[in-house]
Every structure is written in structure tokens, then in C-alpha cells.
Amino acid sequence: MYLKRLELQGFKSFADKTVLEFMPGITSVIGPNGSGKSNISDSIRWVLGEQSIKSLRGSKSLDIIFAGTQNRKSLGFAEASLIFDNTDGALPIEYTEVTVTRKIYRSGETGYYINKVPCRLKDVLELFMDTGIGKDGYSIIGQGKIDEILSNKSEDRRHIFEEAAGIVKYRARKEESEKKLEHTKLNLLRINDILSEIETNMEPLKGQAEKAKKYLNLREELKSIEVGLFIYNIEKYKNNLKELIKDDEVYKAQYNEEEGRLERIKALKEELKERYRQHYKAD
């Protein structure tokens, strides 16, 4: 694995898109003071996840965006990409060429990309873990870095040696596992507190459960009684209805009989009237 190319646009003094090709061997960048040599190494550290703006020789995050000159307007974003040859599979990713990109806009939005796919800073750090490549790795040695390493405490120097030995990944996993374990312990304590609280409320809840059970049984019994009463009333009303229908038929028969008798009386009355008139006419 080796760094093939660095692409810059809008990063500090690199306003236009600039591509630096790195061939196998040693590549030297020379130029007068203020020409932007240090900006190249700053851009590499920035892509690899450097979060300290002071380490990039700035006071705020927007300082790394091209600020403009008398003859040129400032830009609205900064972008840098590192392209690695990964034919040997040193990076744990299934690509023979890996592109890591970081962007920042004047609005404050920022983002990381691996092969143009959005990712997290954590993904970038894990990609280069134990490769010696990183914002604090031994592959980037700046001015005064050697003296700083030698003058640092043994604990600070250990990080460099662990990076070179390839055990940083396991240390990071160990720390992450310890954090998860601590989080689990806190959850267990919280669960124990909840269990204690539940046990305290067990007796009152047990009494309430008995009352609720008794209520449900009584409600079911009441429902059965109400259903039985409803069925009883239905049968009673059915029998009453049958009696009423029978009475109605009897009353209808009597009514028809009385109607016939009334008609016969009317006919007899008319007949008597007619006889009476005939009798008086004859006299």
C-alpha cells in the first residue's frame, strides 16, 4: 500500500483543484516560505481526521477554506482527497484503490467519504488503524516532532510504538469493550434498583390483583345472570305473545259473529218496518 495521489480544492492556499502525484520512491516538495508546502501535510492530516485546528495552524475550522485575495473571491468549501494503492490488501477494504475524502462548507457542514460513500470519522480512523497512517501516526513527522517525541513522557511515546507494533486496533477494541462493560454494569445496577422497587410494590400489587380477579369473576357471573334473565324474559314475552295472539283470534271470531247477528237484526228490522207500512196502507 502506498499514497498515489493527493487532490486539493479550496484548502487554504489551494484555491483551484490541484493534483499531486506520488510515484514510488521519494517525493520532495520545495519552494520559498509561504508557498504552501506545509499546507500539503496539513491537508493530509486533516483528511485523516485531525480535529485540532491549532495543529493545522488555524484559529477556527473555517480558516482552512480559501479566504480569497485582492484579485480573487473566497470559496464556499474546502475539499481534500487521499488516493491509496491497496493492491496488497493492507487496508481492510475490498478495493484495490481507496479514496478518502473530507469536505467542509462555510455553513459549517462537514463530511467524510470513503470511495465517495459518506461515512463517519470513526470509520476513517478504523480503516487506517495499525497501518502507521493517521493524524498522530509515525508516518507524518512534522517540524519539531522528533524532539517532541523524545521529550514526551513514556506514556505518550508508547502510543507511537504501539502504532508501529500494530496493536492499536486491539487496544481500541479493548477500550471499547471496557466502555460497553461499564455501560452494562450501570444497566445492571439500574435493573437491580427497578427490581427492588418492584419487590416493594409486590404486596400492594398482589392485593390489587386479587381484587381485580374477584371483580372479573363477579363481572362474569353478573354477565351470566344478565344473559339468563334476558333469555328468561324473551321466553316469557314469547308465551305472552302467543296468549295475546290466541285472544286476538277469539275476539276476532266473536266480533265477526256479532257483526253477522247485527246484520240479521238490521235485516229483520227493515222487514218489520216494511210489514208495518203495508199493514197501515191496507187499513
C-alpha positions as CSV (number, residue, x, y, z in Angstrom):
1,M,0.0,0.0,0.0
2,Y,1.2,3.5,-0.8
3,L,-0.1,7.0,-1.3
4,K,-0.7,7.5,-5.0
5,R,-2.3,10.9,-5.2
6,L,-3.4,13.9,-3.3
7,E,-6.3,16.1,-4.6
8,L,-7.0,19.5,-3.2
9,Q,-9.5,22.2,-3.9
10,G,-10.3,25.2,-1.7
11,F,-8.0,24.0,1.0
12,K,-6.1,27.0,2.4
13,S,-3.8,28.4,-0.4
14,F,-5.0,25.8,-3.0
15,A,-8.0,27.6,-4.5
16,D,-8.0,25.7,-7.8
17,K,-8.2,22.0,-8.0
18,T,-4.7,20.7,-7.5
19,V,-3.5,17.1,-8.0
20,L,-0.2,15.9,-6.6
21,E,1.0,12.5,-8.0
22,F,3.3,10.5,-5.7
23,M,5.5,8.0,-7.6
24,P,7.3,5.0,-5.9
25,G,10.4,6.3,-4.2
26,I,11.0,9.6,-2.5
27,T,9.0,12.7,-3.5
28,S,10.3,16.1,-2.4
29,V,8.3,19.4,-2.3
30,I,10.5,22.5,-2.4
31,G,9.6,26.2,-2.6
32,P,10.0,29.5,-0.8
33,N,8.5,30.3,2.5
34,G,4.7,30.9,2.4
35,S,4.3,29.0,-0.9
36,G,2.0,26.4,0.7
37,K,4.4,23.4,1.4
38,S,3.1,23.0,5.0
39,N,-0.5,23.1,3.7
40,I,0.1,19.8,1.9
41,S,1.0,18.0,5.1
42,D,-1.9,19.8,6.9
43,S,-4.3,18.6,4.3
44,I,-3.1,15.0,4.7
45,R,-3.6,15.2,8.5
46,W,-7.0,16.9,8.0
47,V,-8.3,14.1,5.8
48,L,-7.0,11.5,8.2
49,G,-9.3,13.1,10.9
50,E,-7.3,15.8,12.6
51,Q,-9.8,17.7,14.9
52,S,-7.4,20.3,16.4
53,I,-7.5,23.4,14.3
54,K,-4.4,24.7,16.2
55,S,-2.5,21.7,14.9
56,L,-3.5,22.8,11.4
57,R,-2.2,26.3,12.2
58,G,-5.6,27.9,12.3
59,S,-7.9,29.5,14.9
60,K,-11.3,28.2,13.7
61,S,-12.5,25.4,11.4
62,L,-13.4,27.9,8.5
63,D,-9.7,29.1,8.4
64,I,-8.8,26.1,6.2
65,I,-11.2,27.3,3.4
66,F,-9.5,29.5,0.9
67,A,-10.2,33.1,2.2
68,G,-9.6,34.9,-1.1
69,T,-7.2,37.5,-2.3
70,Q,-7.3,41.0,-3.7
71,N,-7.9,39.6,-7.2
72,R,-10.0,36.5,-6.3
73,K,-13.1,35.9,-4.2
74,S,-13.1,33.4,-1.3
75,L,-14.5,29.9,-1.8
76,G,-17.5,28.4,-0.1
77,F,-15.9,25.0,0.6
78,A,-12.7,23.1,1.1
79,E,-12.1,19.5,-0.1
80,A,-9.1,17.1,0.1
81,S,-8.8,13.5,-1.0
82,L,-6.1,10.9,-0.4
83,I,-5.9,8.1,-3.0
84,F,-4.1,4.9,-1.9
85,D,-3.0,1.9,-3.9
86,N,-4.3,-1.1,-2.0
87,T,-3.4,-3.9,-4.3
88,D,-1.7,-5.7,-1.4
89,G,-4.9,-5.5,0.7
90,A,-3.2,-3.7,3.6
91,L,-6.3,-1.7,4.2
92,P,-9.3,-3.8,5.4
93,I,-11.5,-3.0,2.4
94,E,-12.3,-4.8,-0.8
95,Y,-10.9,-2.2,-3.2
96,T,-7.5,-2.1,-5.0
97,E,-7.7,1.7,-4.9
98,V,-9.1,3.6,-1.8
99,T,-10.1,7.2,-1.9
100,V,-10.6,9.0,1.4
101,T,-12.2,12.5,1.2
102,R,-13.1,15.2,3.7
103,K,-15.2,18.3,2.9
104,I,-16.2,21.3,4.8
105,Y,-18.5,24.2,3.8
106,R,-18.7,27.7,5.1
107,S,-22.2,26.9,6.6
108,G,-20.4,24.6,9.0
109,E,-21.4,21.3,7.4
110,T,-18.7,18.7,7.1
111,G,-18.4,15.1,6.0
112,Y,-16.1,12.2,5.4
113,Y,-16.2,9.8,2.4
114,I,-14.6,6.5,1.6
115,N,-14.7,5.9,-2.2
116,K,-17.3,8.6,-2.4
117,V,-19.6,6.9,0.1
118,P,-20.5,9.0,3.2
119,C,-19.0,7.6,6.4
120,R,-18.1,8.6,10.0
121,L,-14.8,9.8,11.4
122,K,-14.7,6.5,13.3
123,D,-14.8,4.6,10.0
124,V,-11.8,6.5,8.7
125,L,-9.8,6.0,11.9
126,E,-10.5,2.3,12.0
127,L,-9.6,2.0,8.3
128,F,-6.0,3.2,9.0
129,M,-5.6,1.7,12.4
130,D,-2.3,-0.2,12.9
131,T,-1.1,0.9,9.4
132,G,1.1,3.7,10.8
133,I,-1.1,6.2,8.8
134,G,-3.1,8.6,10.9
135,K,-3.2,12.1,12.2
136,D,-1.0,11.0,15.1
137,G,0.8,8.2,13.3
138,Y,4.5,7.9,12.8
139,S,4.1,8.3,9.1
140,I,3.7,12.0,9.4
141,I,6.7,13.7,11.1
142,G,6.4,17.5,11.2
143,Q,8.9,20.1,12.3
144,G,10.0,19.5,15.9
145,K,8.1,16.2,16.0
146,I,11.2,14.2,16.8
147,D,12.2,16.5,19.7
148,E,8.6,16.4,20.9
149,I,8.5,12.6,20.9
150,L,11.9,12.3,22.7
151,S,10.8,14.9,25.4
152,N,7.4,13.4,25.9
153,K,6.5,11.1,28.8
154,S,6.9,7.4,28.4
155,E,3.1,7.0,28.2
156,D,3.0,9.5,25.3
157,R,5.8,7.7,23.5
158,R,4.1,4.4,24.0
159,H,1.4,5.4,21.5
160,I,4.0,5.7,18.7
161,F,5.5,2.3,19.5
162,E,2.1,0.7,19.7
163,E,1.1,2.1,16.4
164,A,4.3,0.7,14.8
165,A,3.8,-2.7,16.5
166,G,0.2,-2.9,15.2
167,I,-1.6,-3.3,18.5
168,V,-3.5,0.0,18.5
169,K,-6.5,-1.7,16.9
170,Y,-6.7,-4.3,19.8
171,R,-6.2,-1.6,22.4
172,A,-9.0,0.4,20.8
173,R,-11.2,-2.7,20.8
174,K,-10.3,-3.4,24.4
175,E,-11.2,0.2,25.5
176,E,-14.5,0.0,23.5
177,S,-15.3,-3.4,25.2
178,E,-14.5,-1.9,28.6
179,K,-16.8,1.0,27.9
180,K,-19.6,-1.4,26.9
181,L,-18.9,-3.5,30.0
182,E,-19.1,-0.4,32.2
183,H,-22.3,0.6,30.5
184,T,-23.7,-2.9,31.1
185,K,-22.7,-2.7,34.8
186,L,-24.6,0.6,35.0
187,N,-27.6,-1.0,33.4
188,L,-27.4,-4.0,35.8
189,L,-27.4,-1.5,38.7
190,R,-30.4,0.2,37.3
191,I,-32.2,-3.1,36.8
192,N,-31.5,-4.1,40.4
193,D,-32.9,-0.7,41.5
194,I,-36.0,-1.4,39.4
195,L,-36.3,-5.0,40.8
196,S,-36.1,-3.6,44.4
197,E,-38.8,-1.1,43.6
198,I,-41.0,-3.8,42.1
199,E,-40.5,-6.1,45.1
200,T,-41.5,-3.3,47.4
201,N,-44.7,-2.8,45.4
202,M,-45.4,-6.6,45.2
203,E,-47.7,-6.9,48.2
204,P,-49.9,-3.9,47.3
205,L,-50.0,-5.1,43.7
206,K,-50.8,-8.6,44.9
207,G,-53.8,-7.3,46.8
208,Q,-54.9,-5.2,43.8
209,A,-54.5,-8.3,41.6
210,E,-56.8,-10.3,43.9
211,K,-59.4,-7.5,43.9
212,A,-59.1,-7.3,40.1
213,K,-59.5,-11.1,39.8
214,K,-62.5,-11.1,42.1
215,Y,-64.0,-8.2,40.1
216,L,-63.5,-10.1,36.9
217,N,-65.2,-13.2,38.3
218,L,-68.1,-11.2,39.7
219,R,-68.4,-9.5,36.4
220,E,-68.5,-12.8,34.5
221,E,-71.1,-14.1,37.0
222,L,-73.2,-11.0,36.6
223,K,-72.9,-11.3,32.8
224,S,-74.2,-14.9,33.0
225,I,-77.1,-13.9,35.3
226,E,-78.0,-11.0,33.0
227,V,-77.9,-13.3,29.9
228,G,-80.0,-15.9,31.7
229,L,-82.5,-13.2,32.8
230,F,-82.6,-11.9,29.3
231,I,-83.3,-15.3,27.9
232,Y,-86.0,-15.9,30.5
233,N,-87.7,-12.6,29.7
234,I,-87.6,-13.5,26.0
235,E,-89.3,-16.8,26.6
236,K,-91.8,-15.1,28.9
237,Y,-92.6,-12.5,26.3
238,K,-92.9,-15.2,23.6
239,N,-95.5,-17.0,25.7
240,N,-97.4,-13.8,26.4
241,L,-97.3,-13.0,22.8
242,K,-98.8,-16.4,21.9
243,E,-101.6,-15.9,24.5
244,L,-102.3,-12.4,23.1
245,I,-102.4,-13.9,19.5
246,K,-104.9,-16.5,20.7
247,D,-107.1,-13.9,22.5
248,D,-107.0,-11.7,19.4
249,E,-108.2,-14.6,17.3
250,V,-111.1,-15.3,19.7
251,Y,-112.0,-11.6,19.8
252,K,-111.9,-11.5,16.0
253,A,-114.2,-14.6,15.8
254,Q,-116.7,-13.0,18.4
255,Y,-116.5,-9.8,16.5
256,N,-117.4,-11.5,13.2
257,E,-120.2,-13.4,14.9
258,E,-121.6,-10.2,16.5
259,E,-121.3,-8.4,13.1
260,G,-123.4,-11.2,11.5
261,R,-126.0,-11.1,14.2
262,L,-126.2,-7.3,13.8
263,E,-126.7,-7.6,10.1
264,R,-129.5,-10.1,10.7
265,I,-131.2,-7.8,13.2
266,K,-131.0,-4.9,10.8
267,A,-132.5,-7.0,8.0
268,L,-135.3,-8.2,10.4
269,K,-135.9,-4.6,11.4
270,E,-136.3,-3.5,7.8
271,E,-138.6,-6.4,7.2
272,L,-140.8,-5.4,10.2
273,K,-140.8,-1.8,9.0
274,E,-142.0,-2.9,5.6
275,R,-144.7,-5.1,7.1
276,Y,-145.9,-2.2,9.3
277,R,-146.2,0.1,6.4
278,Q,-148.0,-2.5,4.3
279,H,-150.5,-3.1,7.2
280,Y,-151.3,0.6,7.6
281,K,-151.8,1.1,3.9
282,A,-154.3,-1.8,3.8
283,D,-156.3,-0.2,6.6
